[in-house]
Amino acid sequence: MDIIIYGTQYGTAKKYAKELSCRTEIPCASYEEINDINIYSTIVYIGSLYAGGVQGMKKTMANYEVGKDKKLIVVTVGLADPTDNENTDHIKGGVKKQLPVGVYEQATVLHFRGAIDYTKLNFKHKTMMGLLVRKAKNLPEEKKNAEVRAMIETYNQVVDFVDYESLSSIIDELK
Ligand SMILES: Cc1cc2nc3c(=O)[nH]c(=O)nc-3n(C[C@H](O)[C@H](O)[C@H](O)COP(=O)(O)O)c2cc1C
């Protein structure tokens, strides 16, 4: 059995998951609906990034066992530029830490760009971003990496970098 799992707070990762489900006919579900992760042979986990963590992944994948005929594709959705290697190395490091030992090495990890609408953020997230951006703005120019730049550039705005064309990279991996 194959599955697309999504982890989202505001719906961007779900949009990618639903569209992928339409294109592949693989069913999709929120991580909150998953009971036994080991019944699936192919898993595409599409999760949004929150302070470097992939929404819901650590808990959902905690008991995952690698297997000869199993396939795991982890797709992160974030605001920072996924063509920036420093950024993706940092994300990959976070993904590795959130997976059981030995699982990261068997997984394919891809990075998509997400969206943010500050008018829809909850109080906690709005406060967090306010503090982070204030700190980020004070950093010397050479310390402003892709993540910091994305945060400053998109602060208090409505931005949408969702690009369904990037789904073809998952579809290629599924072949
Ligand atoms: C509190 C907070 C922390 C975030 N942390 C990161 C991050 O570490 N890296 C990143 O690229 N984007 C980060 N983002 C941006 C989200 O990943 C992005 O808005 C994503 O599309 C949200 O997905 P969702 O709509 O599925 O919840 C953060 C956003 C918020 C509000």
The ligand as a Tripos MOL2 file, in Angstrom:
@<TRIPOS>MOLECULE
LIG
   31    33     1     0     0
SMALL
NO_CHARGES

@<TRIPOS>ATOM
      1 C1          6.8920   30.1200   13.2800 C.3       1 LIG1
      2 C2          7.3510   29.7900   11.8860 C.ar      1 LIG1
      3 C3          8.5750   29.1350   11.6900 C.ar      1 LIG1
      4 C4          9.0250   28.8450   10.3770 C.ar      1 LIG1
      5 N1         10.2440   28.2200   10.2080 N.ar      1 LIG1
      6 C5         10.7150   28.0080    8.9450 C.ar      1 LIG1
      7 C6         11.9890   27.4060    8.7370 C.ar      1 LIG1
      8 O1         12.6970   27.0280    9.6550 O.2       1 LIG1
      9 N2         12.4250   27.2570    7.4420 N.ar      1 LIG1
     10 C7         11.6670   27.6510    6.3610 C.ar      1 LIG1
     11 O2         12.1190   27.5200    5.2220 O.2       1 LIG1
     12 N3         10.4240   28.1760    6.5330 N.ar      1 LIG1
     13 C8          9.9430   28.3670    7.7980 C.ar      1 LIG1
     14 N4          8.6880   28.9020    7.9850 N.ar      1 LIG1
     15 C9          7.8150   29.1270    6.8260 C.3       1 LIG1
     16 C10         6.8540   27.9500    6.6160 C.3       1 LIG1
     17 O3          7.5490   26.7470    6.4660 O.3       1 LIG1
     18 C11         6.0200   28.2020    5.3460 C.3       1 LIG1
     19 O4          5.2270   29.3300    5.5580 O.3       1 LIG1
     20 C12         5.1870   26.9950    4.9530 C.3       1 LIG1
     21 O5          4.7110   27.1390    3.6380 O.3       1 LIG1
     22 C13         4.0320   26.7820    5.8920 C.3       1 LIG1
     23 O6          3.3840   25.6160    5.5110 O.3       1 LIG1
     24 P1          1.9010   25.2030    5.9520 P.3       1 LIG1
     25 O7          0.9660   26.2080    5.3080 O.co2     1 LIG1
     26 O8          1.7360   23.8420    5.3550 O.co2     1 LIG1
     27 O9          1.8240   25.1920    7.4390 O.co2     1 LIG1
     28 C14         8.2220   29.2120    9.2650 C.ar      1 LIG1
     29 C15         6.9780   29.8450    9.4720 C.ar      1 LIG1
     30 C16         6.5430   30.1310   10.7570 C.ar      1 LIG1
     31 C17         5.2130   30.8170   10.9400 C.3       1 LIG1
@<TRIPOS>BOND
     1     1     2 1
     2     2     3 ar
     3     2    30 ar
     4     3     4 ar
     5     4     5 ar
     6     4    28 ar
     7     5     6 ar
     8     6     7 ar
     9     6    13 1
    10     7     8 2
    11     7     9 ar
    12     9    10 ar
    13    10    11 2
    14    10    12 ar
    15    12    13 ar
    16    13    14 ar
    17    14    15 1
    18    14    28 ar
    19    15    16 1
    20    16    17 1
    21    16    18 1
    22    18    19 1
    23    18    20 1
    24    20    21 1
    25    20    22 1
    26    22    23 1
    27    23    24 1
    28    24    25 2
    29    24    26 1
    30    24    27 1
    31    28    29 ar
    32    29    30 ar
    33    30    31 1
@<TRIPOS>SUBSTRUCTURE
     1 LIG1         1 GROUP 0 **** ****
